[in-house]
Amino acid sequence: MSGNLQLLSDTLAGARAEGRAALIAYLPAGFPSVDGGIEAVKAAFDGGADVVEVGLPHSDPVLDGPVIQTADDIALRGGLKIKDVMRTVREAFEATGKPVLVMTYWNPIYIYGVERFTAELAEAGGAGCILPDLPVQESAEWRQHAEKQGLGTVFVVAPSSQDERLATITAAGSGFVYAASLMGVTGTRESVGNQAKDLVERTRSTTELPVCVGLGVSDAVQAREVAGFADGVIVGSAFVKRMLDAPDEKAGLEGVRALAAELADGVRGAR
């Protein structure tokens, strides 16, 4: 089975054709359990997410703030394995027919084996990977196997990225470009700020790929703001917080579904 990069591209193009930004949700695999994590991804789609990023929990998550770190720790203490991440992708995709990505640091893939990881992700119906700590200049092996398997390679750009560096990164990527709205780790914030808009404009000057903004978006007002200038709005910590704050798993899933609906309304009301 080939990966679903084309489905991801078509989904983002479809949102643009509707005159809106896409809503991209992030949820870690294995949280609060493997089964619960699968249901959380489905709930995000049910609520209105166009794409979901499934996080591969890591013991040293340099980009993730305290909320996602807490969820990752729960997943890892629960014994999460890469096979469980693949199962999450497979069951979420089979249930919804919508694009599911994996967001992961490089070390787990390197240890697991690039060829094995890409083959299994494609077989599970995955659309690709977001690789926040893989330098573009060291990504040739990954990109070769990802392209062979029909998987997207999403790189992260930051406000500190110089224009020449942006061009190098975007030329190597596929699917979309993940624009980090600010310097720092994931988490909800009071304001997304002007850095994100400037970064989107600079990134767009280097590529035809959609540019999607993450880090800091937590509610419909912020989603609407970002959707006014970006091709996609990425929300992670706010979803995880709904699960963490819920009294039980059922309530957590309802919280995820409700937040997705609120954010979906936000991205649709931006233009």
C-alpha positions, 0 to 999 in steps of 0.5 A: 500500500502506498502512503497518502501524501496525495490525500494530504495535498488534496485535503489542503487544496480542498480547504483552499478551494472553499476559501478557508484554512485547514484545521490540523489537530495534534494528539499523542499516540498512547494517551490516555491509552492506546485505545483512548488515543485512537478514539481521541484522533477520531473525535478530533476528526468528528469535530471538524479537523481536516488533518491529524498529527499523531505524536510519537511520544519521546523521552526528551521532547525538545519542542514540546511544552509541559502539557504535551510532555505530561501526556507523553510521559503517561503514554511511555509509562503505559508501555507505548511502542512504535507498533502502537503508533502505527496502529493508531494511524491505521485505525484512525485512517480506516475509520475516517478516510482522512489524512493522518501524519506522524510527528516525531523526533528523528532518534526513534526512526533512526533506531527503528530503521528508516526503511522499516518505519516508512514502509510500515507507515505507508502500509498503515495509510499514513500521509507522512511525517513531521520531523522537527529536529531532522536537519534538511542537509541530513535528510536525504535517506529519509526523503528517499524512502518517504518518496518511494512509499508515497509519504510527505516530509514536513519540515519546520521553519521558525521566525529565526530562519533566514530567507536563504535557509527557508528556501533550502528547507521548503525545497526539500519538503512535501505536503506542507510547511510547518511554520512555528509561530514563535521561538520556544516550545509548544503550549497555549498562549494569549497571543500568536503575534505578528512574527507568524504572519511575517514568517508565512509571507517569507516562506510563501515567497520560496514555495508553492507548498501550503504554509501551516502555522502552529505553536500557541493557537488554543481557541477559536479567536486565535484560530480565526486570526491565524486562518486569515493569513495561513493555509492551515492552523495547527493546534496541539496543546489545547487538545491535550489539555482537554484530555488531561483536565477531563474527569474521565476518558469519555468527557475528554473525548467530548472535550476534544470533539467540542474544541475541534468544532469550535476551532473549525468554526474559527477557521471558517470565519476568517475570510 
